[in-house]
Amino acid sequence: MGTRENKVETYLRDQVKLLGGDTRKWVSPGRDGVTDQLVFIGRRIILVEVKTSCGKLSVAQLREHVRLRVLGAPVVTVYGKKGVDEFVNDIFNHKLSEEYAQNNT
C-alpha cells in the first residue's frame, strides 16, 4: 500500500512553500467533489486534487473538475509524492500552462 492521501497533501504543501507559494485546504459544504487544495504560486491559483499513487477520481470529482474547467479554473490531479514532484517541477520550470492544467486529470 502506498502513502496515505493526507501525507501526500502535507508533502504538496511543503514543496509548494519551498517555491515561495502557499496552499489552503478547500472544503465546500454541500458540494461534493471539490479539489483538496488551492495552490497559490506567483499570481496563479491552481486547484489540486490529491490522490495516493494508486488512487482514483470519483464520479463526483470528475464531474466537479469538468465544471471548474468550464469556468476557466486550472484543475490538476496529482498521484502520490511522484505526482507532486512532477507538478512542482512543472511550476518551477514554468511549464504549468492553462492547457496542461485543463488536460491533466
C-alpha positions as CSV (number, residue, x, y, z in Angstrom):
1,M,0.0,0.0,0.0
2,G,1.2,3.5,-0.9
3,T,1.4,6.7,1.1
4,R,-1.8,7.9,2.7
5,E,-3.6,10.8,1.0
6,N,-3.1,13.2,3.9
7,K,0.7,12.5,3.8
8,V,0.7,13.4,0.1
9,E,-1.2,16.7,0.9
10,T,1.4,17.6,3.5
11,Y,4.2,16.8,1.0
12,L,2.4,19.1,-1.5
13,R,2.2,21.9,1.0
14,D,5.8,21.6,1.9
15,Q,7.1,21.5,-1.7
16,V,4.9,24.5,-2.8
17,K,6.2,26.5,0.2
18,L,9.8,25.8,-0.9
19,L,8.9,27.6,-4.2
20,G,7.6,30.6,-2.3
21,G,3.9,29.6,-2.7
22,D,1.3,28.5,-0.2
23,T,-1.7,26.2,-0.1
24,R,-5.1,26.1,1.5
25,K,-7.3,23.1,2.2
26,W,-10.5,23.6,0.3
27,V,-13.7,22.4,1.9
28,S,-17.1,23.4,0.3
29,P,-20.0,22.2,2.4
30,G,-22.8,20.9,0.2
31,R,-20.6,20.5,-2.9
32,D,-19.3,17.0,-3.5
33,G,-16.1,16.5,-5.5
34,V,-14.2,19.8,-4.9
35,T,-10.5,19.6,-5.1
36,D,-8.4,19.1,-2.0
37,Q,-6.1,22.1,-2.2
38,L,-5.9,25.6,-3.5
39,V,-2.3,26.3,-4.6
40,F,-1.2,29.9,-4.7
41,I,2.1,30.5,-6.6
42,G,3.1,33.8,-8.2
43,R,-0.2,35.3,-9.4
44,R,-1.7,31.9,-10.1
45,I,-4.3,29.9,-8.2
46,I,-4.3,26.2,-9.1
47,L,-6.9,23.8,-7.8
48,V,-5.2,20.5,-6.9
49,E,-6.8,17.1,-6.3
50,V,-4.5,14.9,-4.3
51,K,-4.6,11.1,-4.6
52,T,-2.4,8.3,-3.5
53,S,-0.2,6.7,-6.2
54,C,-3.0,4.1,-6.7
55,G,-6.0,6.4,-6.1
56,K,-8.8,7.0,-8.5
57,L,-11.1,10.0,-9.0
58,S,-14.7,9.5,-8.0
59,V,-17.6,10.3,-10.4
60,A,-18.4,13.4,-8.3
61,Q,-14.8,14.6,-8.5
62,L,-14.7,14.1,-12.3
63,R,-18.0,16.0,-12.7
64,E,-16.7,18.9,-10.5
65,H,-13.4,19.1,-12.3
66,V,-15.3,19.5,-15.6
67,R,-17.5,22.2,-14.1
68,L,-14.5,24.1,-12.8
69,R,-12.6,23.8,-16.1
70,V,-15.6,25.1,-18.0
71,L,-15.4,28.2,-15.7
72,G,-11.7,28.5,-16.7
73,A,-10.2,27.2,-13.5
74,P,-6.9,25.2,-13.8
75,V,-7.5,21.8,-12.2
76,V,-4.7,19.3,-11.6
77,T,-4.7,15.9,-10.1
78,V,-1.5,14.6,-8.5
79,Y,-0.9,10.9,-7.7
80,G,1.4,10.3,-4.8
81,K,4.6,12.0,-4.0
82,K,5.9,11.4,-7.5
83,G,2.9,13.3,-8.9
84,V,3.6,16.2,-6.5
85,D,7.3,16.2,-7.6
86,E,6.2,16.4,-11.3
87,F,3.7,19.2,-10.5
88,V,6.2,21.2,-8.6
89,N,8.9,20.7,-11.3
90,D,6.4,21.9,-13.9
91,I,5.7,25.0,-11.8
92,F,9.4,25.6,-11.2
93,N,10.2,25.3,-14.9
94,H,7.2,27.4,-15.9
95,K,5.6,24.5,-17.8
96,L,2.3,24.7,-16.0
97,S,0.2,26.3,-18.7
98,E,-3.6,26.5,-18.8
99,E,-3.6,23.8,-21.4
100,Y,-1.6,21.5,-19.2
101,A,-3.9,22.1,-16.3
102,Q,-7.0,21.5,-18.4
103,N,-5.7,18.3,-19.8
104,N,-4.3,16.9,-16.5
105,T,-6.7,14.6,-14.7
